[in-house]
Amino acid sequence: MRRRELLFSGLVLPALAMPSRSPNASTWPERPVTLIVPFGPGSQPDIVGRLVAERLAAAWGQPVVVQNVPGASATLGVDRVAKAAPDGHTIGLTGDGAMVVRVSMDPPLPYDPRRDLAPVARLVRTRNALVVHPSIPANTLQDFLALARARPGQLTYAHTGVGFSTHLGMEMLKQAAGVDITAVPYANEGPMVADLLQGRVQATIAGAAMIPRIQAGEVRALAVVSADRSPALPDVPTVAEQGFPGFDSVAWFGLVAPARTPEAVVARIQRDAAAALVEPVVRDRLEGLGLAIVGDTSQEFAALIPREIERMAAVLERLGLRAR
């Protein structure tokens, strides 16, 4: 049987670090829970993590302390989760970059997401937007691409790390449109946003942090890079609507735990996180940030990861970013 068939039959899911069965799970949580977020404060995943942590703390009767551990393209924080005690008192909120993309881009990682982490729940996916500084004479995506063709290599775009959605989305667009736009990497969103607002870089693909800036006219949104429009930016068309059918570049964020975390603990985290996502206040806040609620089960999330690793390996191959 081929590997893909095995994945769908569930025969290889135990290799995805599915949680263990422990009789001690009924006493959990016995103390505060640490939620490691491998991104900087104020970033899109940090906002999601803090919003969910507040609801989980109320449900569990214990504090849920958000700990930001940025660095090494999010792999530093995810590695800390992978190496934590599997007792449910350390969990992480991470994204597709550290769980999927870097498997093909930066092997070997200090952890294997299929072996060292227990998938808990995929929470949200992005509906990010391509935005430009107001000094750029472009009101549509096609205007911007025409300008890039006229000035090859002269326009710049900011991103928060090679392999993140802010980087891959623009690289996919550059390849599809046949344009040359120079990448400028940043360690986190704060300095990147500051430089964009000052016009030191001309464009970026951004999410939650940029929506208030778009609404205030400080930057101009040209296109949403997901397949669907963002409720937060209803008048901004997608890339697919502007001449690139099928274009879809999204990131997702979800909860993970160390491998061998008790199954009952994982099930409770997933159940309580799912309940938080459907609270009207939480739902409205997330959708206002341009995020789409997913709410996968642990089993769905576990099955997704190997499929996404395979899919993104092909994407990275086309972009020339896959490690040899």
N, C-alpha and C positions, 0 to 999 in steps of 0.2 A: 504493500500500500504506500502511496506517495505521502510525503510529509504533510502536504496541504490537506490531504484526506484525513490523515491522523489528527491534525489540528481540529478539524470540524467534528470528528467523531469523539473528541475529548480525551483520546488515549495519551496525548502528551501533556495534558494540562497539569499533572502532578509536577512536571519539571518547571512549571511557572511559579514555584514557591508558594503553592497553596498552603493556607495556614494549618497548623496542627490542631489536634483535639486535646485539650488540657482540662482536667477537672478543676483547676484553680480559676478558670475563667469566670465562675459565678461570683467571685469576690471583687471583680474589677469594676471601676478603677479604685484602687486603694489610696491613691495620692494624686497630686496634680499631674496632668498629661502635658507633655511637650509636643508642640506641633512645629516641626522644622520646615521652614520655607527657604529654599535655596536661591532666593532672589532678594533684592534690596527693599527696604521700607518704601511704601508708596507705589510699588510696581503693581501691575495687574494681578499677578498671582498672590501678592501680599494682601491686596484688598480682599480677594476672594477668601484667602485663608483666615483673615481676621473676622470676616463676616460669619463664616461657618464656625470658627472657634467659639465665638460668643454664644451661638445656639447650642453647640455641643456641651459647653460648660454648664449651661442651664439644665440640659437634659441629664447630665451625669452627676451634678452636685459636687463637682471638683473643678478647680481652675484649669483652663486649657491655655498654656503659655506659648505664644508664638515666638519662635526664635529664628531670626533671619541669619542664614549662613550662605551668603552669596560667594561666588568664586568658581573658577574653572568651568565656566559655562554651565553652572548649576550642579555639576557632578560632585562638588565638595560636600554640599548639604545632603544630597541623595546618598552618598557613601556613608555619611554619619548615620542616617536612618538605617541603612543596610547592616551596619555594624553595631547597632544598639541592641540592648537586651530585648528578646522577643516576648515581652510581657504586656504589651499594649500601652505602656506608659510613654513611649516615644513613637510618634507617627510622623508622616511627612506629607506635604502638599507639593507635588512636582508636576512637570509637564512632559510633553512629547519629546522635547529636546534631549533631556537627560535619560529618558526611558526608551527612546526609539532612535532618534537621529544619530546620537553620538556612538551608538553601537557600531555603525558602519563608518562614521567619520573619524573617530578617535580611538580605535581599538589598540591595546586592550584597556577597558575601563577598570577601575578598582573594584567594581561590583558587576554582577550580571543581573540585569533587571528580571530575567526569566528564572533565576535561581535564588537570588539573595533578597528579593522583595516579595511581599504578599500584596497583590493588588486589592484595594478595598473598594474604591468607587471612582469612576470618572465623573467629575462634577459638571464641568462647563467646557464649551469650545468658543473660540474667538470669532468675532466678526470685525476684524481690524480694517483700517482705512489707510489708503495712500494719501498723505497730506503734504502740502508744499508751503514754503514761506510766501507771504503775500507779494513779495517783490518779484516772484516768478510769474511771467506773463502767460499763464495757463489757467483756463477755467474748466477744462475737461481733460480726461486722460489722454485723448488723442492730441490735444494741444501740447501737453507735457512731453509726449513721445516725439512729436515733431520737433520740439525744441531740443531734445536730447540728440536726435539725428543731426540737427544743424550744428550742435556743439559736442561732438563725440569726446567723452572723457572729461568734459568741463563741469558738468553738473555733478553734485555730490548727494549721496543719501546716507543717513545715519542708521546704524543698527546696534542692538545691544548684545551681540555675540554671534560669531559664525555658527550657523546651524540653528539659530533661533528663528521664529517665524518672521521677525522684522528683517532678517537677512535672507532667508530662503524665498520668501514671498517676492521680494524685489528681484532676486536672481532669476526666479522663474519667469517674472514679467520681462526682464531684460532679454532673456533667451527667446521668449515667445515673440517679442516685438523687434528683436534684432538691433538693440540699442546698447550704447556704452555709457554707463553712469557709474561714477567712482564711489566705492564703499568707504565709509568712515566708521570704524568700530568704537563703541563706548562700553565701559564696564557696567553701567546701570542707566536707568531711564532719566534720573535727575539731570546730570550734565548734558545728556543728549537733548532733552527738551529745551534746556536753557540755550544751547547753541542753535537749535532750530529757530527759536523765537527771536534770536539775535541775527539770524540770517547767515550764520557762519557755515551751516550746511543748508541745503535747499529743500530736502525732502526726507521723508521717512515713512515706514509703515508702522502705525501705532494703534493702540487700543484705548483702554479706559482713561489713562492719564491725559489723553489729548482731546477727549470729547468736550470738556468745558472750554478748551482753547478754540476748538472749531466753532462752537456755538457763540463764542465771544468775538469771532472774526480775527483772532490772532494768527491762525493758520487756515489754509483753505483745503478742504477735503475734495479729492478728485474722483475717488473710486473706493468701493468696499471690495476687499480681496477675497472674501468668502463667496460661496455660490449664492447665498441669500443676502438681501439687504439687511441693514442694522435698524432695529426699531428706534435706536437713539439718533440715527441719521437717515430718516425715511426718504429724504429727497436726493440722497447720494446714490447713484447707480453703481452696480457691481462692475468689476473688470469684464466679466462675461457679457454683460449687457453692452459694453462699449467696444466690441469687436474681437473678443477672445472667448468664444464659446467653450464652456467646460472648465474655464479657469477657476480654481478653488484652492486657496492657501489658508489653512487654519492651524491654530495651535489648540491643544486641550490641556486641562489641568485636572488632576485627580489626587485622591488620597492613597497612600501606600503605607505599609507597616513592614517591620523586619520579617524575613522568612521565619516560619515556625511560630508566628504569633498565634495564640489559640483561636480556633475557628469561631468559637462563640463570641470572642471579643471582636474579631473582624466583622462578623455578622451584625453585631450591635452598632459598631461605628458606621457601617454602611447604612443600616436602617435609620439611625438618628441623623446622619448627613442627608439622606434622601428626604426625611421629614423637614429638615431645615430648608431645603431647596424649594419646597412648595409653599412655604410661608409667604403670604402676599408681600410683606415688607422685603424679604430677602429676594424673592423673584423679581419684584419691581426694581430693586437696587441693581441686581445683576444685569437685567435687560437694559437698564439705563446706562450701564457701562458698555453696552454693545455686545454682551455675552449671551450665548444661547445655552440654556440649561439642558444637560444630558441626563445625569442621574442613573448611570449604568449600575447594575449589580456587580458584585465581586467576580462572579463567573463570567459575565459579559466583558468586564474589563480585562480579566486574565486572558480570555480568548483573543481580545483585540491586539494585545501587545505583539505577539509574534507576527500577526498579519501586517501590522504597521511597520515593524522592522523590515519585513520583506519588501513592502511597498516603497518605503522611504529609501531603501538601498538602491532601488531602481531610479528614483528621482535624483539622488545624489550622483549616481553614475552618469546620468544625462547632463548634470551640471558640472561634472568634473571635480566633485568634492568628496567622492568616496575614497577612503584610504586603500592603498595597495599593499 
